Amino acid sequence: MLTVLTHATIYTGKRVIRDGYLRFDQKIRSVGEMSDFQQQKDDQILDASDRTVVPGFIDVHTHGGYGADSMNSDPQVVSRIVDQMAQEGVTSVFLTTMTQSAEAISNSMQTIRTAAQSNPKILGIHLEGPFISPKYNGAQPIGLIQRLSANKIAKWNKLSGGLVRILTYAPEMGTDTSAFDYCQKHGIEMAVGHSDATHELLQQVQPQHITHLFNAQRGLHHREVGVVGYAMLSKTAKVELICDGFHVVPEAVQIAYRIIGPNRLELITDSMEAKGEPDGLYQLGGQPVRVHAGRAILQNGHLAGSVLKFSHAFKNIIQFTNCSIASAVKMTSTNQAEEFQLKGKGFLETGYDADLNLFDNHLDLMATYSYGKLVNKD
């Protein structure tokens, strides 16, 4: 049996269909204008009038949520939090580690690998640290920062089964050509973040991915434009943005959108275990975190990840910038799919995975399908 959404406004990532249909099982079997629709015997018709359909979201930077951390030692717990992220529209995830001991990161690689074997929504791992700057450690433990090492990267990637897709590092802390060579050969994007790098150094390194713009990095100054300036001036680098209104205030989101644009921005949550949970005390990397009124704060006052849900990020970027839904789709799905060559992801066209979100006219998430299966809401 095939599910068919009818009379929907569909943003496929390549085109906008104002009165369209979408037929799918695990894959999208056909999509087009209602004027071309011909019902088939096994179709299950669902009227999607007044619904906007967009590709499932891809979060390439999340430390967890719903009471558990991405580095949890239990594969079933890791898989569960990914399933719960689907309730906010996230159908593909890069689980993100942080600066911890080499042994702890090794253990996490094996745990995520096991979880991914039974959960196809886990498409990769983002190693955020431990090769970062102590000056811009943010919520990363300073005492566990390490020097860039090709051997460690290779070990962790092997333990993960080749799932590592992003490595966030600080180039000013020392370079290792063998690390660059390994990452390039194995499809690992070397992203700059938690960094005090100058624009001159970044021009030499030419990173193609910038981690959480504005946060934990050398900012824009009229005598040294730093990491932020590089992100804005680059023509090709993809740039992460936490669109919660706290990490980046709406006015700064507007500036980033106007200068960098929807073809290079990628929304992330950078969420931690308190997402989806009540206010209270939590932890990140063994550090106590207090969550109150949408903010997660360490004892030293630093922001400690977010409690942002991706469906809210989608709505926020439209409200903060007045961008089109088509542009928001680029920043929440298609850019990520193209950057990391995620087969079957990022578009609602024939042959792609049936990962999709349905929004109402107020941009509130009404339903999510992952591989064609309706995601149950708690």
PyMOL commands that set and color helices and strands:
alter all, ss='L'
color gray80, all
select helices_A, chain A and resi 34-36+75-88+102-118+134-136+142-144+150-159+171-173+177-185+199-205+226-233+250-260+310-321+325-339
alter helices_A, ss='H'
color red, helices_A
select strands_A, chain A and resi 2-11+16-24+28-33+43-47+52-55+57-62+64-65+68-69+90-97+122-128+164-169+189-192+209-210+238-242+265-268+280-284+287-292+295-298+356-359+365-370+373-374
alter strands_A, ss='S'
color yellow, strands_A
deselect
rebuild
show_as cartoon
